[in-house]
Amino acid sequence: MREDESLGALVAEASTHISTLVRAEIELAKSELKFDAKRVGMATGLFAAAAFTLHLVLILASFTIAYVLHDAVGLSTWLSFLIVTVFYLVTAGVLGFVGYRRLQGLAGFKRTRRSLQSLKSTDETPHLEPVSTTSTTTTAGEVGAHRATIAS
């Protein structure tokens, strides 16, 4: 500690150093975030291009399947394309149905709502009873066990 400086001057110097350090850390975080954001943007663009290309491949594969049905099996052209179209419609219907069923199984924050209601009820009552955690402890695999299973 310097003999000629007061405590106030030392505190002011320390706060200046701290604020410089915080500004430098913020600038470092900004530059790292900017670099990562560019990489994420580039990766997103590449994934979108890959998805578009796969979509084109699916279209061309559909034509190929229809023409194979026409040539190899001997079906008429319109029937071959109708079979491929109906296959995609059935696939889309099954996927949509499964997605809809998955949405029906959402819990809707039931546990959080129950917890908040129990907190609200304990605020209104002056006597608190100890809660036993040994009998209600759940593991990660049992978290959604209270939900009804959805039969497909």
C-alpha positions as CSV (number, residue, x, y, z in Angstrom):
1,M,0.0,0.0,0.0
2,R,1.3,3.4,-1.0
3,E,1.9,5.7,2.0
4,D,1.0,9.0,0.2
5,E,-2.4,7.9,-1.2
6,S,-5.7,8.0,0.8
7,L,-8.1,5.1,1.1
8,G,-10.6,7.0,-1.1
9,A,-8.1,7.3,-3.9
10,L,-7.2,3.6,-3.7
11,V,-10.9,2.7,-3.8
12,A,-11.4,5.0,-6.8
13,E,-8.5,3.4,-8.6
14,A,-9.7,-0.1,-7.9
15,S,-13.2,0.7,-9.2
16,T,-11.7,2.1,-12.4
17,H,-9.7,-1.1,-12.9
18,I,-12.8,-3.2,-12.2
19,S,-14.9,-1.2,-14.6
20,T,-12.1,-1.5,-17.3
21,L,-12.0,-5.3,-16.6
22,V,-15.8,-5.6,-16.9
23,R,-15.8,-3.6,-20.2
24,A,-13.0,-5.8,-21.6
25,E,-14.9,-9.0,-20.6
26,I,-18.1,-7.7,-22.2
27,E,-16.2,-6.9,-25.4
28,L,-14.7,-10.4,-25.4
29,A,-18.1,-11.9,-25.0
30,K,-19.5,-9.8,-27.8
31,S,-16.7,-10.8,-30.2
32,E,-17.1,-14.5,-29.3
33,L,-20.9,-14.3,-29.7
34,K,-20.5,-12.6,-33.1
35,F,-18.1,-15.3,-34.2
36,D,-20.5,-18.1,-33.0
37,A,-23.5,-16.3,-34.5
38,K,-21.8,-16.3,-37.9
39,R,-21.0,-20.0,-37.6
40,V,-24.6,-20.8,-36.6
41,G,-26.0,-18.7,-39.4
42,M,-23.8,-20.5,-41.9
43,A,-24.7,-23.9,-40.6
44,T,-28.4,-23.0,-40.7
45,G,-28.1,-22.0,-44.3
46,L,-26.2,-25.2,-45.2
47,F,-28.9,-27.3,-43.4
48,A,-31.6,-25.5,-45.3
49,A,-29.8,-26.1,-48.6
50,A,-29.5,-29.8,-47.6
51,A,-33.2,-30.0,-46.7
52,F,-34.2,-28.4,-50.1
53,T,-31.9,-30.8,-51.9
54,L,-33.4,-33.8,-50.1
55,H,-36.8,-32.5,-51.0
56,L,-35.9,-32.5,-54.7
57,V,-34.5,-36.0,-54.3
58,L,-37.8,-37.1,-52.8
59,I,-39.6,-35.7,-55.8
60,L,-37.3,-37.4,-58.3
61,A,-37.5,-40.7,-56.3
62,S,-41.3,-40.5,-56.5
63,F,-41.1,-40.2,-60.3
64,T,-38.7,-43.1,-60.4
65,I,-40.9,-45.3,-58.3
66,A,-44.0,-44.4,-60.4
67,Y,-42.1,-45.2,-63.6
68,V,-40.8,-48.5,-62.2
69,L,-44.3,-49.5,-61.3
70,H,-45.3,-48.6,-64.8
71,D,-42.5,-50.5,-66.6
72,A,-41.7,-53.4,-64.2
73,V,-45.2,-54.2,-63.0
74,G,-47.0,-53.2,-66.2
75,L,-49.4,-50.7,-64.6
76,S,-50.7,-47.7,-66.5
77,T,-48.8,-44.5,-65.9
78,W,-51.7,-42.7,-64.2
79,L,-52.2,-45.7,-61.8
80,S,-48.5,-45.8,-61.0
81,F,-48.5,-42.1,-60.1
82,L,-51.8,-42.5,-58.1
83,I,-50.3,-45.3,-56.1
84,V,-47.2,-43.2,-55.2
85,T,-49.5,-40.2,-54.3
86,V,-51.8,-42.3,-52.1
87,F,-48.7,-43.7,-50.3
88,Y,-47.6,-40.2,-49.5
89,L,-51.1,-39.2,-48.4
90,V,-51.3,-42.2,-46.0
91,T,-47.8,-41.5,-44.7
92,A,-48.7,-37.8,-44.1
93,G,-52.0,-38.9,-42.4
94,V,-50.2,-41.4,-40.1
95,L,-47.5,-38.8,-39.2
96,G,-50.2,-36.2,-38.5
97,F,-52.2,-38.6,-36.4
98,V,-49.2,-39.6,-34.3
99,G,-48.2,-35.9,-33.9
100,Y,-51.8,-35.1,-32.8
101,R,-51.7,-37.9,-30.2
102,R,-48.4,-36.7,-28.9
103,L,-49.9,-33.3,-28.3
104,Q,-52.8,-34.8,-26.4
105,G,-50.3,-36.4,-23.9
106,L,-49.0,-33.0,-22.8
107,A,-49.2,-32.5,-19.1
108,G,-49.9,-28.7,-19.2
109,F,-47.8,-27.8,-16.2
110,K,-49.9,-29.9,-13.9
111,R,-47.0,-30.4,-11.4
112,T,-46.1,-26.7,-11.4
113,R,-49.7,-25.7,-10.9
114,R,-50.1,-28.3,-8.1
115,S,-46.9,-26.9,-6.5
116,L,-48.0,-23.3,-6.7
117,Q,-51.5,-24.2,-5.3
118,S,-49.8,-26.0,-2.4
119,L,-47.6,-22.9,-1.8
120,K,-50.6,-20.7,-1.9
121,S,-52.5,-22.9,0.5
122,T,-49.6,-23.0,3.0
123,D,-49.5,-19.2,2.9
124,E,-53.1,-19.1,4.1
125,T,-52.7,-21.6,6.9
126,P,-50.6,-20.7,9.9
127,H,-49.6,-24.3,10.8
128,L,-47.2,-26.0,8.4
129,E,-46.9,-29.8,8.5
130,P,-43.6,-31.4,7.5
131,V,-43.6,-33.0,4.1
132,S,-42.2,-36.5,3.7
133,T,-40.0,-36.7,0.7
134,T,-39.0,-40.3,1.0
135,S,-42.3,-41.7,-0.3
136,T,-42.8,-39.2,-3.1
137,T,-39.3,-39.2,-4.5
138,T,-39.3,-39.9,-8.2
139,T,-36.4,-40.8,-10.5
140,A,-35.9,-39.4,-13.9
141,G,-37.6,-42.4,-15.5
142,E,-40.7,-42.0,-13.4
143,V,-41.4,-38.3,-14.0
144,G,-44.2,-38.9,-16.5
145,A,-45.4,-42.1,-15.0
146,H,-48.7,-40.5,-13.7
147,R,-49.8,-39.9,-17.3
148,A,-52.1,-42.3,-19.0
149,T,-50.4,-44.3,-21.7
150,I,-51.6,-43.6,-25.2
151,A,-52.3,-46.8,-27.2
152,S,-51.5,-46.4,-30.9
